[in-house]
């Protein structure tokens, strides 16, 4: 008689959190990216390095720039039909300052955060 191992459900991340918001801050620029986890592709991104945004911003690395990046990313996500994302914070990132500005402006644009 052969005893089969129990059938495990598929990974939860494939169903609940397929889109992940990642943020990167350098000394000069702010970048926010949304990745599709199962396929490891970039769904949408926004950065203060874009030429159209650089002329409109006074400073490309402060909290106001992060808020503009979050708003732009939220609009791009809604155009692509992505209604919800989950936020992945790195170990050194805390929900404060630029991180808070990006997350809040994405939420204000109409994207739900899981």
C-alpha positions in Angstrom: 0.0 0.0 0.0 1.4 3.4 -1.0 0.6 6.5 1.0 0.7 9.6 -1.0 1.8 12.9 0.5 -0.9 15.4 1.2 -1.8 17.7 -1.6 -0.7 21.3 -0.8 -2.6 24.3 -2.1 -0.8 26.5 -4.6 1.3 29.4 -3.3 -0.8 32.1 -1.8 1.2 34.8 -3.5 0.0 33.7 -6.9 -3.6 34.5 -6.0 -3.5 37.2 -3.3 -0.5 39.3 -4.1 0.5 39.0 -7.8 1.5 42.7 -8.1 4.2 44.0 -5.7 5.2 47.7 -5.3 8.9 48.2 -4.9 10.7 51.5 -4.2 14.2 52.6 -4.7 15.8 55.9 -3.4 19.2 57.1 -4.5 20.9 60.4 -3.6 19.6 61.9 -6.8 16.4 60.1 -7.9 13.2 58.3 -6.7 12.0 55.2 -8.5 8.8 53.1 -7.9 8.1 49.9 -9.7 5.2 47.4 -9.7 6.2 43.8 -10.6 4.0 40.9 -11.5 5.4 38.2 -9.2 4.4 35.0 -11.0 6.0 36.1 -14.3 8.7 38.3 -12.8 7.9 41.1 -15.2 7.5 44.9 -14.7 3.9 45.9 -14.9 4.5 49.6 -14.5 7.1 52.0 -13.2 7.7 55.7 -12.6 10.9 57.6 -11.9 12.0 61.1 -11.3 14.6 60.4 -14.1 12.0 60.8 -16.8 12.5 63.9 -18.9 8.9 65.0 -18.7 8.9 64.9 -14.9 12.4 66.5 -14.4 11.4 69.8 -15.9 8.2 69.9 -13.7 10.0 69.2 -10.5 12.1 71.5 -8.5 14.0 68.7 -6.7 14.1 65.1 -7.9 14.8 63.4 -4.5 12.6 65.0 -1.8 9.2 64.0 -0.4 7.3 66.1 -2.9 9.0 64.3 -5.8 8.1 61.0 -4.2 4.5 62.1 -4.0 4.4 63.0 -7.7 6.0 59.7 -8.6 3.4 57.8 -6.6 0.5 59.7 -8.2 1.9 59.1 -11.7 2.4 55.4 -10.9 -1.2 55.1 -9.6 -2.6 56.6 -12.7 -0.5 54.3 -14.9 -1.7 51.2 -12.9 -5.3 52.2 -13.3 -4.8 52.7 -17.1 -3.4 49.1 -17.3 -6.3 47.7 -15.3 -4.4 46.8 -12.1 -6.8 47.6 -9.2 -4.6 46.4 -6.3 -1.0 46.0 -5.3 0.9 44.9 -2.2 3.8 46.9 -0.8 7.2 45.2 -0.2 9.4 47.2 2.1 13.1 46.4 2.4 14.6 45.9 5.8 15.9 49.5 6.0 12.7 51.1 4.7 10.2 52.3 7.2 6.7 53.7 6.6 7.9 57.3 6.9 9.0 60.2 4.7 9.4 59.3 1.0 8.0 55.8 1.4 4.8 57.1 3.0 4.5 59.8 0.3 4.6 57.2 -2.5 2.3 54.7 -0.8 -0.3 57.4 0.2 -0.3 59.0 -3.3 -0.8 55.6 -5.0 -3.7 55.0 -2.6 -5.1 58.4 -3.3 -4.9 57.7 -7.1 -7.4 54.9 -6.6 -5.3 51.8 -6.3 -6.0 49.5 -3.3 -3.2 48.3 -1.2 -3.3 44.7 0.0 
